[in-house]
Amino acid sequence: MSVPTKRRTSSQKRRRHSHFYLKKQPLGTCSQCGQAVLPHTACSYCGYYKGKLVLKVKSQKSLKSKKKKQQ
């Protein structure tokens, strides 16, 4: 079995890993409500995608009233 001829130093290792940083996500805006949305995904706030209703999303008011009833 072959063995690497030279050890990779810590500086070489860091230089090699330099491009593994996290990149900013490109965000767009929802055409219906104006919230920030990832491209090619439905809006989790209103449920629209490309001007069409795709997801049924419960409104924030109904979620709050439901929590109050449970308490």
C-alpha positions in Angstrom: 0.0 0.0 0.0 1.4 3.4 -0.9 2.1 6.1 1.6 2.0 9.9 0.9 5.5 11.1 0.3 5.2 14.5 2.1 3.0 15.6 5.0 0.6 18.4 4.3 1.5 21.3 6.7 -1.1 23.2 8.7 -0.7 26.3 6.5 -1.2 24.3 3.3 -4.3 22.7 4.9 -5.7 26.1 5.8 -5.1 27.4 2.3 -6.8 24.4 0.8 -9.8 24.9 3.1 -10.1 28.7 2.5 -12.9 28.4 0.0 -15.2 26.2 2.2 -16.7 29.3 3.9 -20.5 29.8 4.1 -21.9 31.9 1.3 -24.8 34.3 1.5 -28.1 32.9 0.3 -29.7 34.8 -2.7 -33.1 36.0 -1.4 -35.9 37.3 -3.5 -39.2 38.9 -2.4 -42.6 37.3 -2.5 -44.9 38.9 -5.2 -47.9 38.7 -2.9 -46.8 39.7 0.6 -43.2 41.0 0.1 -41.5 38.7 2.5 -38.0 37.4 1.8 -38.0 34.1 0.1 -35.4 31.7 -1.3 -35.6 31.4 -5.1 -37.7 28.6 -6.6 -39.6 27.9 -3.3 -43.1 28.7 -2.2 -43.5 31.5 0.4 -44.0 30.0 3.8 -45.8 33.2 5.0 -48.6 33.3 2.5 -48.3 30.1 0.4 -47.9 31.6 -3.0 -45.5 30.6 -5.8 -45.3 32.5 -9.1 -48.6 34.2 -8.4 -50.5 31.0 -7.6 -51.7 29.6 -4.3 -49.7 26.4 -3.7 -49.8 25.9 0.1 -52.6 26.5 2.5 -51.0 28.5 5.4 -52.8 29.2 8.6 -52.8 32.9 9.4 -50.8 34.2 12.3 -54.0 35.4 14.1 -55.6 32.0 14.1 -52.4 30.4 15.5 -52.3 32.9 18.4 -56.0 32.5 19.3 -55.5 28.7 19.2 -52.6 28.9 21.7 -54.7 31.1 24.0 -57.6 28.6 24.0 -55.2 25.8 24.9 -53.9 27.6 28.0 
